Amino acid sequence: MQPTLDFDFDSNHIWHPYTSMTRALPVYGVHSALGCELELVDGRKLVDGTSSWWACVHGYGHPDILSAMERQLHQLSHVMFGGITHSPAIELCQKLVAMTCEPLTKVFLCDSGSIAVEVAIKMAVQYWQGKIASNPQATQKQRILTVKKGYHGDTFAAMSVCDPEGGMHTMFGDAVTKQWFVDAPQTPFGEVLQVDDLSSMREMLAKHHQDIAAVIIEPIMQGAGGMRFYSADYLKGLRSLCDEFKVLLILDEIATGFGRTGKLFAYEHADITPDILCLGKALTGGYISLAATLCSDEVARGISQSPAGVFMHGPTFMGNPLACAAACASLDIINRCEWPTQVSAIEQQMREELKDAANIPSVKDVRVLGAVGVLEMHQSVNTAQLQQQFVDLGVWVRPFANLIYIMPPYTISTSQLSQLTSAMKQVAATIGAATSSEDSSTISHG
Ligand SMILES: *Cc1c(COP(=O)(O)O)cnc(C)c1O
């Protein structure tokens, strides 16, 4: 038994993600974590089905990451990146350039996923400003086109490209830049593209390409916007459309990168390459915040021809050595290539164990891709209430909107995974087929 926490202070003074300061939701005190288990302050252990918001892919307390961080902590935990460089940053960027597709050779290190998206959008706009000499209309190219049901983060530019209905646009009104949206991809993963799936994208590009700097999309899996898996053909077609209409393609692999969908990067399913790539979440194995935005030589050259002549971004903690050291250690584990076997075993086990969830009346759809298992419910669920049920069953699963899903660490054992899938089914079975519950239609992975 661990000493208890000051939960009163927490609920009166500390904001948690997407919560109210006057109507605090329940929180669980975590004392420590090891492998795929969280230990609560009351001593209970929970099997983690979330990888701490999809980041902790190798499990907690991994000795390689811990020792890399410990070494780095004592040597140099932070130093400014303006006018200074260091080996953790160089080593990390070498790894990222080597692991990603050939055109991506330039790396911008930043603090979090949302910032990686901000950086990507700035890159796209600055790129076209650099093209004014060769194309006088390029200066107009400042808008971003995207698909509905997307999620790209919570800062303003990132918010502007999140799903316009489920996202936060309405709450912030005109403070959010108006971007262009077309329907979300409809063709499911693994299927041949439905004939008109890309037609709204084509129409929009044909009509407005003079004003569009880039298309941004989460490849293959739309995550916090609905856990939707779509056809690789869609991405292939989108790449061609971007080329045809001279618009950059930004892929947001913050959730999908580093093996989650069964490929190292989800764009590999479609055999395409982006102009700009956003990475985050699992980049450090989930040990500390770090993200990266990669771009091609061509994009970097365009930016340097822009009136500014430089790329205008430079966070205080850019290239933080401690975070880079964690990321290097995590990528070394990824590069040992145990993940493809782990992820495909997880995929197969989830397919088998979640299959019969389709018979539960409250369940609308069951889908699995890589190490992502989803029960889509007919109705939005009450997160706090279901959370309690999951904790009582000894697992950590955090549903949102109408989704009960898991994205476990790749190192999860067969029996731990069974505990998760059986808890998902048990909890889903307690939900009435047609009873409406507290609405949580707002997109959040909270
Ligand atoms: C989580 C996420 C982000 C935002 O990352 P943060 O680190 O939370 O800012 C952006 N894009 C996608 C696809 C994500 O899943």
The ligand as a MOL file (V3000), in Angstrom:
LIG
                    3D

  0  0  0     0  0            999 V3000
M  V30 BEGIN CTAB
M  V30 COUNTS 15 15 0 0 0
M  V30 BEGIN ATOM
M  V30 1 C -2.0600 12.7680 -30.5460 0
M  V30 2 C -2.0370 13.2860 -31.9240 0
M  V30 3 C -1.6100 14.6000 -32.2150 0
M  V30 4 C -1.2500 15.5920 -31.1290 0
M  V30 5 O -0.1280 15.2350 -30.4120 0
M  V30 6 P 0.1550 15.8880 -28.9600 0
M  V30 7 O 1.4800 15.3380 -28.5740 0
M  V30 8 O -0.9820 15.4540 -28.0840 0
M  V30 9 O 0.1650 17.3680 -29.1600 0
M  V30 10 C -1.5810 14.9970 -33.5310 0
M  V30 11 N -1.9360 14.1590 -34.5240 0
M  V30 12 C -2.3380 12.8990 -34.2860 0
M  V30 13 C -2.6830 12.0020 -35.4310 0
M  V30 14 C -2.4160 12.4200 -32.9860 0
M  V30 15 O -2.8600 11.1780 -32.7470 0
M  V30 END ATOM
M  V30 BEGIN BOND
M  V30 1 1 1 2
M  V30 2 1 2 3
M  V30 3 2 2 14
M  V30 4 1 3 4
M  V30 5 2 3 10
M  V30 6 1 4 5
M  V30 7 1 5 6
M  V30 8 2 6 7
M  V30 9 1 6 8
M  V30 10 1 6 9
M  V30 11 1 10 11
M  V30 12 2 11 12
M  V30 13 1 12 13
M  V30 14 1 12 14
M  V30 15 1 14 15
M  V30 END BOND
M  V30 END CTAB
M  END
